[in-house]
């Protein structure tokens, strides 16, 4: 039996699946992983992406933050790929109970998933730091320079977790609950290098820990099933 056949059999035998995903889930939709080296940052920006996407940089260099954010983080014309779609189908079939994602692109919801725990927030939620009014991603994208509130003129901030900022406690608590109660945990498209998010998988107590990632991760030795390939070639085989 091949590894993918083993994976499909695990899904068939499970009814409390949780999926934990990172940037690799969305790269097949055309959203670049900003940690991958493409040389573009060095040509266009004076700082590495991790610096630009920090709370202190946002506060001190808001113009430069938004130049990068609009250019690299707002990918509003992309569509869900086969992984997003199959996960939504597994949820509809009653097998998948929750998606815990490090992504901020909203593609899981666009594919139809309902229970999505967004550890790092979403580009689709933005708020005025002064009066709290909410704005969608299109408003931010179409604004000139730093987006401002059309009600009070205050500065708008994306509801995404920047470096140096803490994760939402309720989202963390919910993620711990679903992972600790899962009979199957699928981890996909993440190097498991970003904490505290990566530490959440330690709450899994079952014996069907599946790790799908093109490169090695610190958790490879703990996986019950390891698939070192793209997510699409695995999930295209899933029948719901």
Residue frames as a rotation matrix with the C-alpha (Angstrom) as fourth column:
UNK 1
0.575 0.818 0.000 0.00
0.818 -0.575 0.000 0.00
0.000 0.000 -1.000 0.00
UNK 2
-0.220 -0.663 0.715 1.39
0.603 -0.669 -0.435 3.40
0.767 0.336 0.547 -0.96
UNK 3
-0.856 -0.161 -0.491 1.67
0.500 -0.499 -0.708 6.26
-0.131 -0.851 0.508 1.53
UNK 4
-0.790 0.613 -0.027 -1.17
-0.591 -0.749 0.298 8.10
0.163 0.251 0.954 -0.19
UNK 5
-0.138 0.740 -0.659 -3.36
-0.080 0.654 0.752 4.98
0.987 0.156 -0.031 0.00
UNK 6
-0.464 -0.104 -0.880 -2.55
0.817 0.335 -0.470 4.78
0.343 -0.937 -0.071 3.71
UNK 7
-0.986 0.083 -0.147 -3.55
-0.027 -0.937 -0.348 8.44
-0.167 -0.339 0.926 4.05
UNK 8
-0.487 0.850 -0.201 -6.87
-0.629 -0.182 0.756 7.83
0.606 0.495 0.623 2.28
UNK 9
-0.122 0.406 -0.906 -7.58
0.412 0.851 0.325 4.81
0.903 -0.333 -0.271 4.51
UNK 10
-0.789 -0.214 -0.576 -6.89
0.614 -0.274 -0.740 6.93
0.000 -0.938 0.348 7.62
UNK 11
-0.860 0.511 -0.013 -9.43
-0.509 -0.855 0.096 9.52
0.038 0.089 0.995 6.42
UNK 12
-0.255 0.785 -0.565 -11.98
-0.315 0.485 0.816 6.79
0.914 0.386 0.123 5.72
UNK 13
-0.115 0.135 -0.984 -11.61
0.703 0.711 0.016 5.48
0.702 -0.690 -0.177 9.26
UNK 14
-0.829 -0.285 -0.481 -11.76
0.548 -0.584 -0.599 8.91
-0.110 -0.760 0.641 10.94
UNK 15
0.126 0.897 0.424 -14.65
0.809 -0.341 0.479 11.18
0.575 0.283 -0.768 11.83
UNK 16
0.907 0.063 -0.418 -12.91
0.319 -0.750 0.579 13.83
-0.277 -0.658 -0.700 13.93
UNK 17
0.130 -0.873 0.470 -10.19
0.981 0.044 -0.188 15.23
0.143 0.486 0.862 11.67
UNK 18
0.760 -0.032 -0.649 -8.38
0.131 -0.971 0.201 18.51
-0.637 -0.238 -0.734 12.23
UNK 19
0.473 -0.619 0.627 -6.21
0.811 0.029 -0.584 20.13
0.344 0.785 0.516 9.58
UNK 20
0.576 -0.415 -0.704 -3.34
0.252 -0.729 0.636 22.40
-0.778 -0.544 -0.315 10.61
UNK 21
0.521 -0.286 0.804 -1.93
0.852 0.125 -0.508 24.37
0.045 0.950 0.308 7.68
UNK 22
0.025 -0.597 -0.802 0.68
0.336 -0.750 0.569 26.94
-0.942 -0.284 0.182 6.73
UNK 23
-0.051 -0.089 -0.995 1.83
-0.611 -0.785 0.101 28.91
-0.790 0.613 -0.014 3.71
UNK 24
-0.912 -0.409 0.017 2.26
-0.253 0.595 0.763 25.80
-0.322 0.692 -0.647 1.56
UNK 25
-0.258 0.902 0.345 -1.53
0.627 0.428 -0.650 25.39
-0.735 0.049 -0.677 1.44
UNK 26
0.638 0.617 -0.461 -1.87
0.176 -0.699 -0.693 28.62
-0.750 0.361 -0.554 -0.53
UNK 27
-0.331 -0.822 -0.463 1.27
-0.382 -0.332 0.863 28.62
-0.863 0.462 -0.204 -2.68
UNK 28
-0.751 0.083 0.655 -0.53
0.533 0.662 0.527 26.33
-0.390 0.745 -0.542 -5.15
UNK 29
0.471 0.881 0.050 -3.10
0.792 -0.398 -0.463 29.13
-0.388 0.258 -0.885 -5.56
UNK 30
0.260 -0.469 0.844 -0.28
0.694 -0.518 -0.501 31.49
0.672 0.716 0.190 -6.53
UNK 31
0.928 -0.005 0.373 0.26
-0.250 -0.751 0.611 33.22
0.277 -0.660 -0.698 -3.19
UNK 32
0.145 -0.959 -0.242 4.02
-0.073 0.234 -0.970 33.39
0.987 0.158 -0.036 -2.59
UNK 33
0.703 -0.110 -0.702 5.54
0.702 0.267 0.661 32.28
0.115 -0.957 0.265 0.69
UNK 34
0.876 -0.337 0.344 7.29
-0.261 -0.933 -0.249 35.48
0.405 0.128 -0.905 1.74
UNK 35
0.573 -0.722 0.388 9.99
-0.389 0.177 0.904 33.43
-0.721 -0.669 -0.180 3.47
UNK 36
0.537 -0.401 0.742 11.05
0.730 0.662 -0.170 31.89
-0.423 0.633 0.649 0.17
UNK 37
-0.151 -0.709 -0.689 13.97
0.087 -0.703 0.706 33.68
-0.985 0.047 0.168 -1.42
UNK 38
0.506 0.342 0.792 13.01
0.797 0.165 -0.581 35.17
-0.329 0.925 -0.190 -4.77
UNK 39
-0.507 -0.839 0.197 15.36
0.858 -0.469 0.210 38.13
-0.084 0.275 0.958 -4.80
UNK 40
0.058 0.625 0.778 12.44
0.651 -0.615 0.445 40.51
0.757 0.481 -0.442 -5.20
UNK 41
0.826 0.286 -0.486 12.60
0.563 -0.432 0.704 41.85
-0.008 -0.855 -0.518 -1.67
UNK 42
-0.011 -0.931 -0.365 16.23
0.729 -0.257 0.635 42.83
-0.685 -0.259 0.681 -2.06
UNK 43
-0.607 -0.215 0.765 15.45
0.761 -0.436 0.481 44.74
0.230 0.874 0.428 -5.23
UNK 44
-0.057 0.758 0.650 12.38
0.382 -0.585 0.716 46.61
0.922 0.289 -0.256 -4.00
UNK 45
0.874 0.473 0.113 12.60
0.042 -0.304 0.952 46.90
0.484 -0.827 -0.286 -0.22
UNK 46
0.063 -0.893 0.445 15.25
-0.580 -0.395 -0.712 48.11
0.812 -0.214 -0.543 2.19
UNK 47
-0.343 -0.090 0.935 14.22
-0.910 0.280 -0.307 45.67
-0.234 -0.956 -0.178 4.92
UNK 48
-0.965 0.049 -0.257 13.52
-0.022 0.963 0.267 41.93
0.260 0.263 -0.929 5.11
UNK 49
-0.216 0.976 -0.001 9.82
-0.109 -0.023 0.994 40.93
0.970 0.215 0.112 5.21
UNK 50
0.057 0.231 -0.971 10.02
0.862 0.480 0.165 39.80
0.504 -0.846 -0.172 8.84
UNK 51
-0.783 -0.378 -0.494 11.09
0.576 -0.739 -0.348 43.32
-0.233 -0.557 0.797 9.81
UNK 52
-0.855 0.489 0.172 8.45
-0.280 -0.716 0.640 45.06
0.436 0.499 0.749 7.71
UNK 53
0.040 0.937 -0.348 5.72
-0.070 0.350 0.934 42.80
0.997 -0.013 0.080 9.11
UNK 54
-0.533 -0.240 -0.811 6.50
0.777 0.240 -0.582 43.69
0.335 -0.941 0.058 12.72
UNK 55
0.507 0.792 -0.340 4.45
0.861 -0.443 0.250 45.83
0.048 -0.420 -0.906 15.07
UNK 56
0.159 -0.512 -0.844 7.26
0.443 -0.727 0.525 48.29
-0.882 -0.458 0.111 15.71
UNK 57
-0.851 -0.449 0.273 7.92
0.422 -0.273 0.865 48.75
-0.314 0.851 0.421 11.97
UNK 58
-0.147 0.892 0.428 4.22
0.885 -0.074 0.459 49.28
0.441 0.447 -0.779 11.34
UNK 59
0.617 0.404 -0.676 4.12
0.725 -0.627 0.287 51.98
-0.308 -0.667 -0.679 14.01
UNK 60
0.030 -0.734 -0.679 7.32
0.233 -0.655 0.718 53.75
-0.972 -0.180 0.151 12.89
UNK 61
-0.834 -0.382 -0.398 7.24
-0.320 -0.253 0.913 53.31
-0.449 0.889 0.089 9.09
UNK 62
-0.067 0.928 0.366 3.54
0.028 0.369 -0.929 52.94
-0.997 -0.052 -0.050 8.28
UNK 63
0.458 0.190 -0.869 3.97
-0.781 -0.382 -0.495 54.14
-0.425 0.905 -0.027 4.68
UNK 64
-0.443 -0.734 -0.514 6.65
-0.877 0.474 0.078 51.54
0.187 0.486 -0.854 3.94
UNK 65
-0.719 0.280 0.637 4.64
-0.157 0.827 -0.540 48.84
-0.677 -0.488 -0.550 5.74
UNK 66
0.297 0.954 0.033 1.63
-0.127 0.074 -0.989 49.47
-0.946 0.290 0.143 3.50
UNK 67
0.178 -0.316 -0.932 3.74
-0.975 -0.184 -0.124 49.60
-0.132 0.931 -0.341 0.36
UNK 68
-0.845 -0.523 -0.113 4.91
-0.528 0.849 0.017 46.05
0.087 0.074 -0.993 1.10
UNK 69
-0.602 0.661 0.447 1.56
-0.047 0.529 -0.847 44.88
-0.797 -0.531 -0.288 2.48
UNK 70
0.401 0.805 -0.438 -0.44
-0.505 -0.205 -0.839 45.95
-0.764 0.557 0.324 -0.55
UNK 71
0.055 -0.490 -0.870 2.17
-0.991 0.076 -0.106 44.59
0.118 0.868 -0.482 -2.95
UNK 72
-0.693 -0.573 -0.438 2.82
-0.521 0.818 -0.245 41.23
0.499 0.058 -0.865 -1.29
UNK 73
-0.949 0.269 0.164 0.08
0.014 0.557 -0.830 40.35
-0.315 -0.786 -0.532 1.19
UNK 74
-0.061 0.976 -0.211 -3.10
-0.426 -0.216 -0.879 41.44
-0.903 0.036 0.428 -0.59
UNK 75
-0.973 -0.200 -0.118 -3.65
-0.202 0.479 0.854 38.75
-0.114 0.855 -0.506 -3.23
UNK 76
-0.406 0.909 0.091 -7.36
-0.446 -0.110 -0.888 39.33
-0.798 -0.401 0.450 -3.71
UNK 77
0.185 0.494 -0.849 -7.77
-0.982 0.050 -0.185 37.81
-0.049 0.868 0.494 -7.17
UNK 78
-0.797 -0.529 -0.291 -6.51
-0.541 0.840 -0.042 34.32
0.267 0.124 -0.956 -6.26
UNK 79
0.307 0.928 -0.212 -8.86
-0.781 0.373 0.500 31.34
0.543 0.012 0.840 -6.03
UNK 80
0.326 -0.132 0.936 -8.95
-0.721 0.606 0.337 28.32
-0.611 -0.785 0.103 -3.69
UNK 81
-0.410 -0.515 -0.753 -7.02
-0.855 0.504 0.121 25.29
0.317 0.693 -0.647 -4.92
UNK 82
0.032 0.476 -0.879 -7.82
-0.229 0.859 0.457 21.58
0.973 0.187 0.137 -4.70
UNK 83
-0.715 -0.344 -0.609 -6.61
0.478 0.395 -0.785 21.34
0.510 -0.852 -0.118 -1.09
UNK 84
-0.889 0.445 0.104 -8.93
-0.423 -0.712 -0.560 24.13
-0.175 -0.542 0.822 0.08
UNK 85
-0.185 0.880 -0.437 -11.82
-0.883 0.046 0.467 22.57
0.431 0.472 0.769 -1.85
UNK 86
-0.129 0.093 -0.987 -11.31
0.055 0.995 0.087 19.01
0.990 -0.043 -0.134 -0.58
UNK 87
-0.933 -0.208 -0.293 -11.00
0.302 -0.013 -0.953 20.20
0.195 -0.978 0.075 3.02
UNK 88
-0.637 0.770 0.051 -14.33
-0.760 -0.615 -0.210 22.02
-0.130 -0.173 0.976 2.66
UNK 89
0.029 0.639 -0.769 -15.86
-0.640 0.602 0.477 18.83
0.768 0.478 0.426 1.25
UNK 90
-0.517 -0.289 -0.806 -14.50
0.354 0.784 -0.509 16.78
0.779 -0.549 -0.304 4.17
UNK 91
-0.975 0.219 0.039 -16.10
-0.146 -0.493 -0.858 19.24
-0.169 -0.842 0.513 6.58
UNK 92
-0.288 0.921 -0.264 -19.42
-0.948 -0.235 0.215 19.05
0.136 0.312 0.940 4.73
UNK 93
0.000 0.223 -0.975 -19.23
-0.265 0.940 0.215 15.25
0.964 0.258 0.059 4.92
UNK 94
0.840 0.409 0.357 -18.90
-0.399 0.019 0.917 15.51
0.368 -0.913 0.179 8.71
UNK 95
0.639 -0.656 -0.402 -15.37
0.659 0.736 -0.153 14.16
0.397 -0.168 0.903 8.87
UNK 96
-0.477 -0.841 0.253 -13.36
0.623 -0.527 -0.578 17.37
0.620 -0.118 0.776 9.33
UNK 97
0.348 0.639 -0.686 -14.20
0.937 -0.218 0.272 19.33
0.024 -0.737 -0.675 12.49
UNK 98
0.831 -0.091 -0.549 -11.86
0.059 -0.966 0.250 22.32
-0.553 -0.240 -0.798 12.18
UNK 99
0.452 -0.763 0.462 -9.10
0.684 -0.036 -0.729 23.96
0.573 0.645 0.506 10.18
UNK 100
0.682 -0.390 -0.619 -6.35
0.324 -0.597 0.734 25.70
-0.656 -0.701 -0.280 12.12
UNK 101
0.575 -0.416 0.704 -4.47
0.758 -0.051 -0.650 27.97
0.306 0.908 0.286 9.74
UNK 102
-0.102 -0.706 -0.701 -1.47
0.679 -0.565 0.470 30.26
-0.727 -0.427 0.537 9.88
UNK 103
-0.674 -0.139 0.725 -2.60
0.712 -0.384 0.588 31.88
0.197 0.913 0.358 6.62
UNK 104
-0.528 0.428 -0.733 -4.38
0.227 -0.761 -0.608 35.23
-0.818 -0.488 0.305 6.42
UNK 105
-0.979 -0.039 -0.202 -5.79
-0.179 -0.327 0.928 34.97
-0.103 0.944 0.313 2.88
UNK 106
-0.271 0.958 0.097 -9.33
-0.679 -0.119 -0.725 33.72
-0.683 -0.262 0.682 3.58
UNK 107
-0.509 0.035 -0.860 -9.12
-0.796 0.362 0.486 31.00
0.328 0.932 -0.157 0.91
UNK 108
-0.972 0.215 -0.099 -10.49
0.236 0.899 -0.369 28.28
0.009 -0.381 -0.924 3.20
UNK 109
-0.353 0.888 -0.294 -13.68
0.093 -0.279 -0.956 30.30
-0.931 -0.365 0.016 3.67
UNK 110
-0.228 0.221 -0.948 -13.80
-0.887 -0.449 0.109 31.07
-0.402 0.866 0.299 -0.05
UNK 111
-0.814 -0.125 -0.567 -13.78
-0.397 0.832 0.388 27.30
0.423 0.541 -0.727 -0.69
UNK 112
0.113 0.976 -0.185 -16.72
-0.346 0.214 0.914 26.83
0.932 -0.039 0.362 1.66
UNK 113
-0.423 -0.311 -0.851 -15.11
0.627 0.577 -0.522 25.86
0.654 -0.755 -0.049 4.97
UNK 114
0.535 0.744 0.400 -17.06
0.125 -0.538 0.834 27.05
0.836 -0.396 -0.381 8.02
UNK 115
0.972 -0.195 -0.132 -14.92
0.131 -0.019 0.991 26.24
-0.196 -0.981 0.007 11.06
UNK 116
0.361 -0.878 0.314 -11.65
0.570 -0.058 -0.820 28.04
0.738 0.475 0.479 10.32
UNK 117
0.817 -0.196 -0.543 -9.44
0.441 -0.394 0.806 29.18
-0.371 -0.898 -0.235 13.19
UNK 118
0.625 -0.559 0.545 -7.18
0.340 -0.433 -0.834 31.93
0.702 0.707 -0.081 11.85
UNK 119
0.397 -0.539 -0.743 -4.18
0.908 0.114 0.403 32.07
-0.132 -0.835 0.535 14.19
UNK 120
-0.603 -0.769 -0.212 -2.67
0.699 -0.637 0.326 35.07
-0.386 0.049 0.921 12.44
UNK 121
-0.220 0.605 -0.765 -5.84
-0.096 -0.794 -0.600 36.97
-0.971 -0.058 0.232 11.55
UNK 122
0.089 0.356 0.930 -7.14
0.895 0.382 -0.232 37.87
-0.438 0.853 -0.284 8.09
UNK 123
-0.910 -0.413 0.038 -6.48
0.370 -0.767 0.524 40.46
-0.187 0.491 0.851 5.40
UNK 124
-0.439 0.821 0.366 -10.25
0.515 -0.103 0.851 40.62
0.736 0.562 -0.378 4.93
UNK 125
0.655 0.588 -0.474 -10.78
0.731 -0.333 0.596 42.28
0.193 -0.737 -0.648 8.30
UNK 126
-0.544 -0.770 0.333 -9.42
0.631 -0.637 -0.443 45.78
0.554 -0.031 0.832 8.88
UNK 127
0.458 0.751 -0.476 -10.37
0.876 -0.292 0.384 48.34
0.149 -0.593 -0.791 11.44
UNK 128
0.348 -0.261 0.900 -9.95
-0.020 -0.962 -0.271 52.02
0.937 0.077 -0.340 12.26
UNK 129
-0.409 -0.599 -0.688 -7.59
0.694 0.285 -0.661 52.40
0.592 -0.748 0.300 15.21
UNK 130
-0.938 0.063 0.341 -9.55
-0.210 -0.884 -0.417 55.46
0.275 -0.462 0.843 16.31
UNK 131
-0.280 0.928 0.244 -13.26
-0.958 -0.253 -0.136 54.60
-0.064 -0.272 0.960 16.09
UNK 132
-0.533 -0.019 0.846 -13.15
-0.302 0.938 -0.169 50.86
-0.790 -0.346 -0.506 15.38
UNK 133
0.506 0.754 -0.418 -15.10
-0.673 0.041 -0.739 50.91
-0.540 0.655 0.528 12.10
UNK 134
0.011 -0.464 0.886 -14.43
0.194 0.870 0.453 47.82
-0.981 0.167 0.100 9.97
UNK 135
0.304 0.003 -0.953 -13.26
-0.857 -0.436 -0.275 47.78
-0.416 0.900 -0.130 6.35
UNK 136
0.891 0.018 0.454 -12.77
0.143 0.938 -0.317 45.06
-0.431 0.347 0.833 3.77
UNK 137
0.029 -0.977 0.213 -9.54
0.582 0.190 0.790 44.27
-0.812 0.101 0.574 1.96
UNK 138
0.108 0.066 0.992 -10.62
0.968 -0.235 -0.090 46.01
0.227 0.970 -0.090 -1.25
UNK 139
0.958 0.265 0.106 -10.93
0.226 -0.931 0.285 49.33
0.174 -0.249 -0.953 0.62
UNK 140
0.543 -0.829 -0.134 -7.36
0.007 -0.155 0.988 48.98
-0.840 -0.538 -0.079 1.87
UNK 141
-0.100 -0.614 0.783 -6.02
0.802 0.416 0.428 47.92
-0.588 0.671 0.451 -1.51
UNK 142
0.242 0.307 0.921 -7.65
0.891 -0.445 -0.086 50.81
0.384 0.841 -0.381 -3.35
UNK 143
0.897 0.091 -0.432 -6.57
0.319 -0.810 0.492 53.47
-0.305 -0.579 -0.756 -0.87
UNK 144
0.554 -0.754 0.354 -3.70
0.017 -0.415 -0.910 55.84
0.832 0.510 -0.217 -1.59
UNK 145
-0.392 -0.815 0.426 -0.77
-0.477 -0.216 -0.852 55.35
0.787 -0.537 -0.304 0.75
UNK 146
-0.993 0.056 -0.101 -1.85
0.115 0.466 -0.877 54.66
-0.002 -0.883 -0.469 4.34
UNK 147
-0.353 0.931 0.087 -5.60
0.443 0.085 0.893 53.88
0.824 0.354 -0.442 4.38
UNK 148
-0.990 0.080 0.114 -7.72
-0.139 -0.560 -0.816 56.11
-0.001 -0.824 0.566 6.57
UNK 149
-0.547 0.836 -0.035 -11.23
0.704 0.437 -0.560 55.80
-0.453 -0.331 -0.828 7.95
UNK 150
-0.663 0.378 0.646 -13.99
0.408 -0.542 0.735 57.41
0.628 0.751 0.205 5.86
UNK 151
0.446 0.847 -0.289 -15.88
0.696 -0.125 0.707 58.13
0.563 -0.516 -0.646 9.08
UNK 152
0.916 -0.082 -0.392 -13.34
0.279 -0.569 0.773 59.80
-0.286 -0.818 -0.499 11.38
UNK 153
0.750 -0.660 -0.039 -10.09
-0.468 -0.488 -0.737 59.96
0.467 0.571 -0.675 9.38
UNK 154
0.493 -0.559 0.667 -8.28
-0.647 0.278 0.710 57.60
-0.583 -0.781 -0.224 11.71
UNK 155
-0.385 -0.744 -0.546 -5.58
-0.921 0.346 0.178 55.20
0.056 0.572 -0.819 10.55
UNK 156
0.746 0.653 -0.130 -6.72
-0.657 0.753 0.011 51.73
0.105 0.077 0.991 9.45
UNK 157
-0.410 -0.854 0.321 -4.84
-0.875 0.467 0.126 48.62
-0.258 -0.229 -0.939 10.62
UNK 158
-0.084 0.349 -0.933 -5.24
-0.548 0.766 0.335 45.12
0.832 0.540 0.127 9.19
UNK 159
0.554 0.316 0.770 -6.56
-0.819 0.374 0.435 42.52
-0.150 -0.872 0.466 11.63
UNK 160
0.654 -0.477 -0.587 -3.45
0.074 0.813 -0.578 40.40
0.753 0.335 0.567 11.14
UNK 161
0.916 -0.381 -0.128 -1.01
0.168 0.073 0.983 39.34
-0.365 -0.922 0.131 13.83
UNK 162
0.667 -0.745 0.030 2.28
-0.398 -0.390 -0.830 41.08
0.630 0.542 -0.556 13.17
UNK 163
0.003 -0.768 -0.640 5.61
0.633 0.498 -0.593 39.98
0.774 -0.403 0.488 14.60
UNK 164
-0.918 -0.374 0.132 5.88
0.080 -0.502 -0.861 41.16
0.388 -0.780 0.491 18.24
UNK 165
-0.270 0.892 0.363 2.10
-0.916 -0.354 0.189 40.87
0.297 -0.282 0.912 18.65
UNK 166
-0.774 0.033 0.632 0.36
-0.348 0.812 -0.469 38.11
-0.529 -0.582 -0.618 20.60
UNK 167
-0.822 0.539 -0.185 -2.12
0.131 0.495 0.859 35.65
0.554 0.681 -0.478 19.15
UNK 168
-0.139 0.881 0.452 -5.79
-0.791 -0.373 0.484 35.93
0.595 -0.290 0.749 20.04
UNK 169
-0.763 -0.259 0.592 -6.34
-0.622 0.546 -0.562 33.88
-0.178 -0.797 -0.577 23.20
UNK 170
0.184 0.913 0.365 -9.80
-0.609 0.397 -0.686 32.60
-0.771 -0.096 0.629 22.25
UNK 171
0.635 -0.018 -0.772 -8.51
-0.724 0.333 -0.603 31.38
0.268 0.943 0.199 18.87
UNK 172
-0.474 -0.871 -0.127 -5.62
-0.704 0.461 -0.541 29.62
0.530 -0.167 -0.832 20.62
UNK 173
-0.546 0.331 0.770 -7.97
-0.619 0.461 -0.636 28.02
-0.565 -0.824 -0.047 23.16
UNK 174
0.569 0.813 -0.124 -10.28
-0.652 0.353 -0.671 26.80
-0.502 0.463 0.731 20.38
UNK 175
0.305 -0.550 -0.777 -7.32
-0.757 0.356 -0.549 25.38
0.579 0.755 -0.308 18.42
UNK 176
-0.738 -0.577 0.349 -6.08
-0.660 0.515 -0.547 23.49
0.136 -0.634 -0.761 21.50
UNK 177
-0.108 0.796 0.595 -9.59
-0.635 0.406 -0.658 22.09
-0.765 -0.449 0.462 22.05
UNK 178
0.757 0.481 -0.442 -10.03
-0.634 0.379 -0.674 20.79
-0.157 0.791 0.592 18.51
UNK 179
0.037 -0.827 -0.561 -6.48
-0.722 0.366 -0.587 19.42
0.691 0.427 -0.584 18.19
UNK 180
-0.724 -0.369 0.582 -6.59
-0.688 0.447 -0.572 17.65
-0.049 -0.815 -0.578 21.58
UNK 181
-0.007 0.816 0.579 -9.91
-0.485 0.503 -0.715 15.98
-0.875 -0.285 0.392 20.70
UNK 182
0.284 0.112 -0.952 -9.00
-0.959 0.050 -0.280 14.98
0.016 0.992 0.122 17.12
UNK 183
0.667 -0.113 0.736 -8.69
-0.047 0.980 0.193 11.34
-0.744 -0.163 0.648 16.11
UNK 184
0.268 -0.633 0.726 -6.62
0.958 0.252 -0.134 12.39
-0.098 0.732 0.674 13.07
UNK 185
0.564 -0.181 -0.805 -4.40
0.012 -0.974 0.228 15.46
-0.826 -0.138 -0.547 12.72
UNK 186
0.462 -0.394 0.794 -3.21
0.886 0.170 -0.432 16.45
0.035 0.903 0.428 9.25
UNK 187
0.344 -0.462 -0.817 -0.39
0.104 -0.846 0.522 19.00
-0.933 -0.264 -0.243 9.16
UNK 188
0.365 -0.134 0.921 0.25
0.904 0.289 -0.316 20.47
-0.224 0.948 0.226 5.74
UNK 189
0.395 -0.202 0.896 2.37
0.629 -0.651 -0.424 23.11
0.669 0.731 -0.130 4.05
UNK 190
0.871 -0.140 0.471 4.20
-0.395 -0.770 0.501 24.38
0.292 -0.622 -0.726 7.10
UNK 191
0.010 -0.960 -0.280 7.82
-0.131 0.276 -0.952 24.20
0.991 0.046 -0.122 8.22
UNK 192
0.734 0.379 -0.563 6.59
0.490 0.278 0.826 24.23
0.470 -0.883 0.018 11.85
UNK 193
-0.337 -0.941 -0.034 9.10
0.797 -0.266 -0.542 26.98
0.501 -0.209 0.840 12.62
UNK 194
-0.508 0.208 0.836 6.77
-0.238 -0.967 0.096 29.76
0.828 -0.150 0.541 13.81
UNK 195
-0.469 0.317 -0.824 5.80
0.835 0.464 -0.296 29.68
0.288 -0.827 -0.483 17.47
UNK 196
-0.552 0.096 0.829 3.52
-0.614 0.626 -0.481 29.62
-0.565 -0.774 -0.286 19.37
UNK 197
0.321 0.786 -0.529 1.49
-0.944 0.218 -0.248 28.26
-0.079 0.579 0.811 16.44
UNK 198
-0.075 -0.416 -0.906 3.78
-0.569 0.764 -0.304 25.27
0.819 0.493 -0.294 15.80
UNK 199
-0.901 -0.329 0.283 3.59
-0.403 0.391 -0.828 24.26
0.162 -0.859 -0.485 19.45
UNK 200
-0.078 0.972 0.222 -0.14
-0.977 -0.030 -0.210 23.60
-0.197 -0.233 0.952 19.17
UNK 201
0.263 0.225 -0.938 0.41
-0.625 0.781 0.012 20.22
0.735 0.583 0.346 17.56
UNK 202
-0.799 -0.591 -0.109 1.88
-0.269 0.514 -0.815 18.94
0.537 -0.622 -0.569 20.84
UNK 203
-0.467 0.709 0.529 -1.70
-0.790 -0.067 -0.609 18.83
-0.396 -0.702 0.591 22.13
UNK 204
0.225 0.546 -0.807 -2.60
-0.834 0.536 0.131 16.01
0.504 0.643 0.576 19.73
UNK 205
-0.164 -0.215 0.963 -3.09
-0.843 0.538 -0.023 12.71
-0.513 -0.815 -0.270 21.57
UNK 206
0.787 0.607 0.113 -4.05
-0.451 0.690 -0.566 10.34
-0.422 0.394 0.816 18.75
UNK 207
-0.063 -0.800 0.596 -2.09
0.060 0.593 0.803 7.93
-0.996 0.086 0.011 16.57
UNK 208
0.304 0.146 0.941 -2.88
0.935 0.146 -0.324 9.33
-0.184 0.978 -0.093 13.13
UNK 209
0.425 -0.307 -0.852 -0.54
-0.042 -0.947 0.320 12.29
-0.904 -0.100 -0.415 12.87
UNK 210
0.446 -0.195 0.873 0.03
0.873 0.308 -0.377 12.95
-0.196 0.931 0.308 9.16
UNK 211
0.169 -0.500 -0.849 2.67
0.023 -0.860 0.510 15.41
-0.985 -0.106 -0.134 8.01
UNK 212
0.488 0.042 0.872 2.57
0.856 0.173 -0.487 16.64
-0.171 0.984 0.048 4.40
UNK 213
0.746 -0.321 -0.583 5.33
-0.237 -0.947 0.218 19.05
-0.622 -0.024 -0.783 3.43
UNK 214
0.902 -0.406 -0.147 7.86
-0.080 0.179 -0.981 19.32
0.424 0.896 0.129 0.62
UNK 215
-0.087 -0.981 0.174 10.79
-0.407 -0.125 -0.905 19.96
0.909 -0.149 -0.388 2.96
UNK 216
-0.298 -0.100 -0.949 11.77
0.661 0.695 -0.281 18.42
0.688 -0.712 -0.141 6.30
UNK 217
0.347 0.418 0.839 10.35
-0.406 -0.740 0.536 19.75
0.845 -0.527 -0.087 9.56
UNK 218
-0.576 -0.607 0.548 11.38
-0.731 0.083 -0.677 19.37
0.366 -0.791 -0.491 13.22
UNK 219
-0.040 0.680 0.732 8.35
-0.836 0.378 -0.397 17.10
-0.547 -0.628 0.554 13.75
UNK 220
0.035 0.077 -0.996 9.03
-0.874 0.486 0.007 14.56
0.485 0.870 0.084 10.98
UNK 221
-0.796 -0.464 -0.389 10.14
-0.250 0.837 -0.486 11.86
0.551 -0.290 -0.783 13.41
UNK 222
-0.798 0.539 0.268 6.89
-0.256 0.100 -0.962 12.17
-0.545 -0.836 0.058 15.40
UNK 223
-0.169 0.777 -0.607 4.61
-0.983 -0.180 0.043 11.66
-0.075 0.604 0.794 12.39
UNK 224
0.030 0.284 0.958 2.71
-0.185 0.944 -0.274 8.40
-0.982 -0.169 0.081 12.01
UNK 225
0.410 0.061 0.910 2.68
0.842 0.358 -0.404 9.07
-0.350 0.932 0.095 8.27
UNK 226
-0.059 -0.548 -0.834 5.11
-0.004 -0.835 0.550 11.35
-0.998 0.036 0.047 6.42
UNK 227
0.505 0.238 0.829 4.40
0.819 0.169 -0.548 12.57
-0.271 0.956 -0.109 2.87
UNK 228
-0.186 -0.664 -0.724 7.17
0.226 -0.747 0.626 14.76
-0.956 -0.047 0.289 1.47
UNK 229
-0.621 0.106 0.776 5.33
0.780 -0.016 0.626 16.20
0.079 0.994 -0.073 -1.52
UNK 230
-0.899 0.350 0.264 2.95
-0.298 -0.929 0.218 18.95
0.321 0.117 0.940 -2.53
UNK 231
-0.647 0.711 0.276 -0.47
-0.249 0.144 -0.958 19.07
-0.720 -0.689 0.084 -0.90
UNK 232
0.001 0.699 -0.715 -2.31
-0.945 -0.232 -0.228 19.15
-0.326 0.676 0.661 -4.22
UNK 233
-0.346 -0.192 -0.918 -1.06
-0.676 0.729 0.102 15.77
0.650 0.657 -0.382 -5.38
UNK 234
-0.992 0.075 -0.106 -2.28
0.128 0.685 -0.717 14.24
0.019 -0.725 -0.689 -2.11
UNK 235
-0.550 0.823 -0.141 -5.65
-0.137 -0.255 -0.957 15.97
-0.824 -0.508 0.254 -1.75
UNK 236
-0.334 0.442 -0.832 -6.66
-0.942 -0.168 0.289 15.51
-0.012 0.881 0.473 -5.40
UNK 237
-0.732 0.004 -0.681 -6.98
-0.150 0.975 0.166 11.80
0.664 0.223 -0.713 -4.52
UNK 238
-0.918 0.394 0.052 -9.40
-0.010 0.108 -0.994 12.42
-0.397 -0.913 -0.095 -1.64
UNK 239
-0.582 0.813 -0.022 -12.96
0.114 0.109 0.987 11.29
0.805 0.572 -0.156 -2.30
UNK 240
-0.904 0.286 0.318 -15.67
-0.406 -0.339 -0.849 12.60
-0.134 -0.896 0.423 -0.01
